[in-house]
């Protein structure tokens, strides 16, 4: 059984998707959201508590072994926000937990967007409109997955990309194939995805 996890980590709502398949069965999708409400007073203790709650929510349905985990990386060109440090802490604590289950790959938000929506989105497009486009695209690409919002859409797009790297067919456009090839997928000496078959 192959299993690939996709996670769009956030301190408020994290989008998660798990796709599993065997050589003789069709892929099955499971999606969920992790939620963690902000504290009335942000300090070291409340931030730690919030991060740990979100980790618990994300990992709630994750099996003990994964072929691959695909996590959305930080938006390096984005404006710094007060919670950027805590968000980075969540990401790296999550990666620490996932690495004991199998290899982990980081995918930039811009690459994830191409993998989710192959058409160009003008830079002037507002973030809410951009998210709606990606959501609609992912729902068309993976109709068998329950995709309630853009957070889960991102998780599904990441899991789909990881599953494709692990050998599951995905009908990508040339632009998406190019974006997929730029990701540092973990390849072993046999030129196949490390961890395949776990």
N, C-alpha and C positions, 0 to 999 in steps of 0.2 A: 504494500500500500504506500503510495506517494502522498505526501501532505505538504502543502505550501500555505504559509500564512502571510497576509498582507496587513500592515498596520499604518494608519495615519494618526500618529500620537499627538494628543493635545491635552492640556490640563483641564479643559472643560468637557469636550466630547471627543473621544477617540473612535475612529471608524476601523472596524476589524473584519477580516474575511478569511475564511479557511476553505481551501479546495482540496479534495481528496479523490484519488482514483487508483485503479489498478490497470494492468495491460488489457484486461478483459471487461472492465466496467467503465461506464460513463462517469465523468466527474460529478461529484456532489458538492454543493456549496452551503456553507453556514456563515451567516453574518450577524454581527452584534455591535453594540455601542458601549463604550466605557464612559461613565459619567462621574464627575467630581465637582461639587459646588464650591465656589470660593469661600474662604473663611471671612468672618467679619473683620478680623485683624490679621494681616499677613505678617508672620514672623518665621523664624527658623523652624519652630515646632509645628506650626500650622501648615507651612509649605511642605515639610516632610510628610505630614499626615495625609495631605492632599495627593502628593505624588504616590505614596504607598497605596492609597485607595484606588487611584487610577491604574496602577500596576495590577492590583487584584482584579479589577474589572476587565482589563485587557486579557489577562491570562486565564480567566475563568473557564474558557472552553478550548484552551490550547492543549493538544495531546503532549505526552512526555517526550516524543521524538518527532522531529520535523525534517522533511527533505530540505527545506529552505524557509527562511523568514525574510520578508522584504519590508523594510521600514522606510518611511519617508524621512529624508534628511532635512536639516535646517535650511531655510531659505536665506542663503548667505547675503544676498543683496537687499534683504528686507530691512525696513526701519526697526531699530532696536526698541523693544517694548519693555515695560517694567518686569514682566514675567518671563522674558526670554531666557534668563538664567535658569529658572525653575523648569521651563520647558526642555531645555538642554539636559538638565538633571534627569527628568523623566525619560527622555530618549535613551540616555546612556545606562540608566538602571534597567530599562526594558531590554536593551541589547545584552546586558550582562545576564539577564534571566533567559533570554532566547538562545544564547550561545551554548548553553548546556543541552539544548534540544537539537542543535544542528547549526549549519552555517547561516550567517546573517549578511544581507546586502543592504546598503543604503542607496536610495534613489532620490535624486534632487526633485523638488517640486516641479520644475520646468520639464524635466524628462517624464515624470509621472503624468503631467498634463497631456503631453504628446501621446503617451501610451494609452491614455483614456479617451482622447479626442484628437483624431489625426488632422482635422482641418485647422488652419491657422486661426488664431483668435487675436484680433487687433489689440495692440497695447493699450489703446484708449478704452477698451471694454472694462466696465466696472466689475469689481470682484464678485458681487452677487450675480451678475449676468454671466460671468465666466463660470461660476460654480453651477449655475443652471444648465449651461451647455454641456459641461462635463457629466453632470448627473444624467441628463437625457441620453448622452452618448453611451455611457456605461450600461444603462438599462437596456439599450438596443444591443450592445455587444454581448452581454451576459444575461439574457432574459431569465435563465433558471435561478439566478441569485436574487434574493430579496434585498433591494437597494432603496431604503427609505429616505436617505438624504445624501448630501454631498460628502459627508465624512465617510460613510460606508462606501460610497462610490469610489473614493480614493483608495480605500482598503482593497476593494475588489480589483481595481486596475493594477495595483501592486501585486496582489496574489496571482492575477492572470499572467502578468509579465514573468513572475517567478516560475509559475507552472510551465510556461512556454520554454523557459530556460531549462526546465527539468524534463522536457520532451513532450509536453502536451500541446497538441496543435492549437494555434490561435491565428485567425485570419487577420493579419496585420497589413497595413498599407506599406509602401516603400519607405515613407517618412517614419513610420513607427518601427519598422525593422532597423532603420538606421539609428534611431534613438535607443532601441533595445540593445543594439550592438555596443553602444558606448558605456553601458553599465558594467561594472567590474564583477561579473558573475563568478562564483568560486568554481574554477575548473581544475580537475585533478590531472594526473599525468596521462590518463587514458582519454583526455579531451572530452570528458563527460562531467556533468554537474557533480561536484563533490557532495557526498551525503545521499546520493540517489539510492533508493531502495531501503532507506532507514524506516 
